[in-house]
Amino acid sequence: MELESKTVVKAPLEKVYDLVKNRLPEIVPYLPNVDKIEVIEKNEDGTKTHLVNKWYAKAEVPGVVKSFIKPELFCWKDVANWDDSSHSVNYSLESYLANDLFDANGKNSFIAISENETQLIVTCQVKIYPEKLPGVPKLLARKVSPAVEGLIEKLLAPNLSSLGDGLNKYLEQNS
């Protein structure tokens, strides 16, 4: 699955870029399916920053997989490499439950389109392997795989695509 979202954020480039890079947990109340974001690691070296965040999602679990789902499914590690010179970030997402449950890699670009407007382009390629969900008996794996895949899509896709809208709402109420 390929995700792409383009949003015009009504604020200057440097403000939007700084907010997402350095103050992402502040935006959580404006992201529909996120409970919290914790900064786990941050290393800066000139115009490059390596940042690791832990995301906690809000989700409703379908009945067919409820007994197999662990809370760790609703968390993922966001490993990001920021480049201030290009106002972009390359990232990968990893499941806390099972490192091979999905592959997700993407890039966010921040582009000034006017003095007070920034275009945020979020792209991500996601491949889900629901059959690798720990704790699911092999006999049931085929039956529950579609529900697990749908649940993971519901966790990741809206949070990636709603970042721009969340930024606009945050900025409206905090500027």
URQUIJO-V690219 format. One record per backbone hydrogen bond with DSSP energy under -1.0 kcal/mol. CO is the residue of the C=O (numbers start at 0). NH is the residue of the N-H. If there is no record, write none. Layout:
# URQUIJO-V690219
CO	NH
CO	NH
This chain:
# URQUIJO-V690219
0	125
2	123
4	121
6	119
8	10
8	117
11	15
12	16
13	17
14	18
15	19
16	20
17	21
18	22
22	25
23	26
26	29
27	30
30	33
32	57
35	55
37	53
40	51
42	49
44	47
46	83
47	44
48	81
49	42
50	79
51	39
51	40
52	77
53	37
54	75
55	34
55	35
61	64
64	67
64	68
69	72
70	73
71	74
73	56
74	95
75	54
76	93
77	52
78	91
79	50
80	89
81	48
82	87
86	109
87	82
88	107
89	80
90	105
91	78
93	76
97	100
100	128
102	126
103	92
104	124
105	90
106	122
107	88
108	120
110	118
116	112
116	113
117	8
118	110
119	6
120	108
121	4
122	106
123	2
124	104
126	102
128	131
129	132
132	135
136	139
136	140
139	143
140	144
143	147
144	148
145	149
146	150
147	151
148	152
149	153
150	154
151	155
152	156
155	159
156	160
157	161
161	165
162	166
163	167
164	168
165	169
166	170
167	171
168	172
169	173
